[in-house]
Amino acid sequence: MKITLDYLKGIVDALYYAQTPLLGGEIEDEKEFEINAYRTAFRFEVRLTSIGNYRRAKIESDFHEIIRYRQTINVSENSDVCKLVKDIITEMEVIYKMESPEVID
């Protein structure tokens, strides 16, 4: 079966909403976890992002700069769905196990 963007988005949505049984809990809200599927010129991508940490603002009244954690999984139309699901869950586990974001210098 060839992978389509709608099919890939379905996989991504299902995995996002299945966080608790897959990971043992939900990814913390403070991490602002996002997962999306995109079509590029020659393939598809699954992008996982979250807040890794904050860089201290130079001026005390400014907001701290967000340091994002990003992971991109490249997907072709003929990719093995089982391997793809495993790769996405593995990356979700990395984000789940990360410490809560904090301010660093």
N, C-alpha and C positions, 0 to 999 in steps of 0.2 A: 504494500500500500504506500502510495506517495503521500508525503506530508504536505499539507496546505497550511496557510496562515491561520485559518479558522480552527483547524485541527490542533495546531500548536498552541493557539490561545486557549483552547479547551483544556489541554494538558496543564498549562501554566495556571489557569484558574483553579483547576481541581487540586493541584499541589499546594497552591496558596491557602485554600480553604481547608486542607487536610493537615495543616501544620501540627496541631496538637497530637493526633495519633502517630504521625510520622516522626516528630522530633521529641515528643514527651512534654510539649508545652508550646505556647505561642512565642514568636519572636517579639521581644519587648517593643512597646510603642516608641520609646526614646530613640530606638535605632532607625525609625522611619523606613522600614523595609519595603521595598517595591520589587516586583517581578513583572516583566512584560515581554511580549514576543513581537518581533519586527521582521519585515521583509526588506532585504537589501538588494543590491543589483543582481547578485548571483546566488544568494542563499537566504537563509533565515537566521535570526539571532534571538537568543533568550538572554536578556540583561537583568541581572540581579544587582540592586544597589541598596546601600544602607549608610547610616552615619557611623563612621569609625571613631572619630574624636572631634574635638574643637580646638582650633588654634587660638590662643589668647589674643584678644584685640589689643592693638597698640595704644588706642585711646580708651580710657576706662568707660566712657559712656557708649562706645560702639558695641555692636553684637560680635560675638566670637565667630571666627571663620570656620565653616563646616569643612571637615576633611571626610570625603566620601570613600567608601569601599565599593568598588565596582568589579563585577565579573561578567564576562560575556562568553556564552556558549554558542559556537557556530553550528548550524544545523543545515544539512542538505535535504533535498526532497526524498532521498533514499536512506536517510539515517535510520538506525535501529532504534525503535521507540523505547524498548526496555533499557538500553544503554543511556538514552537521552534522559529518561525519568530518573535513573540512578545518578547521573551527573548533576541534574538539577537538585535532587534531594541532598547530595553531598555538599553542594554550595550553600544550600539553605542551612545545613548543619553547621557549616563554618560560621555563618552569620549568627546563628542561634547561640553558639558557644563563645562568641566574642564578648568581651567585657562591655558593660554599658559605656556609652560615650562619656568622655570627661575632657576637661580643659587641660591642654598641654602647652608647654612653652615653646 
